[in-house]
Each structure stands twice: as structure tokens, then as C-alpha cells.
Amino acid sequence: MLVTIEQTRSYTPLENFLDSLADNKLTCYASDLLQQHGCESMEELALAIRRATEVCNSMHLPLRENFKPVYRSRNGEVVQDWRLSPMAYMLMVLNADARNGLVARTQVEMVKRFLNH
């Protein structure tokens, strides 16, 4: 019989405080993109999230301040969602399927804003 014991991690008051500060910046939910029809499925949404986290990792941006997995109730089921900072939300949109009209329009709008700035 194989038994795996996971070591539980206790947080220090400082870590709890830092988590609270980071949580204040997480003002968006990834599932908002589903509701706006920017993604067709949770799998597509999860792929966009993974790509957005890869961008943050590449740029050495702290994931703790931009992404937090959470569980929410939807249609009577408990599903995984993510609380995101506004930057993480936009990275997710930029990394979603560009064949989707909402995603494509958002990408073009962001490029236009960048070029005009």
C-alpha cells in the first residue's frame, strides 16, 4: 500500500498579511470572460490562464499578486475559477483564442491604444 503524506504549510503572520494585500488587487474573475462569450469552455479558459501565467513567469512577475485559484458555484456545481488582477485579466484575454470576435476586438483595441499612446 502506497501512502502519500503532504506536508501542511503553516503561514506566518507576515505571509498572511502579504496574501491579504495581494487579494485586494485581485478584482476580476476569469469566468467573466466566459460570461462575455470570450471563451467557449472552461478548458479554453484554463489554457488562456496558463498562457497568461507563463507570461508572468517569463517576466518574473509574482503570481501571488496576479492569480489566485478559487472555487465557485455555477449551475449547482462547484467549479474552479481564478481571481485575477486587472493586468492578469488582460493577459488572459490577449492569450485567449483570437478566432473569437470579442478576443480579436480586444486585441486590436489594445494595440491601437498602445500605438496612439
Residue, then its C-alpha position, 0 to 999 in steps of 0.5 A: m500500500l502506497v501512502t502519500i503524506e503532504q506536508t501542511r504549510s503553516y503561514t506566518p503572520l507576515e505571509n498572511f498579511l502579504d496574501s491579504l494585500a495581494d487579494n485586494k488587487l485581485t478584482c476580476y474573475a476569469s469566468d467573466l470572460l466566459q460570461q462575455h462569450g470570450c471563451e467557449s469552455m472552461e478548458e479554453l479558459a484554463l489554457a488562456i490562464r496558463r498562457a497568461t501565467e507563463v507570461c508572468n513567469s517569463m517576466h518574473l512577475p509574482l503570481r501571488e499578486n496576479f492569480k489566485p485559484v478559487y472555487r465557485s458555484r455555477n449551475g449547482e456545481v462547484v467549479q474552479d475559477w481564478r481571481l485575477s488582477p486587472m493586468a492578469y485579466m488582460l493577459m488572459v484575454l490577449n492569450a485567449d483564442a483570437r478566432n473569437g470576435l470579442v478576443a480579436r476586438t480586444q486585441v486590436e483595441m489594445v494595440k491601437r491604444f498602445l500605438n496612439h499612446 
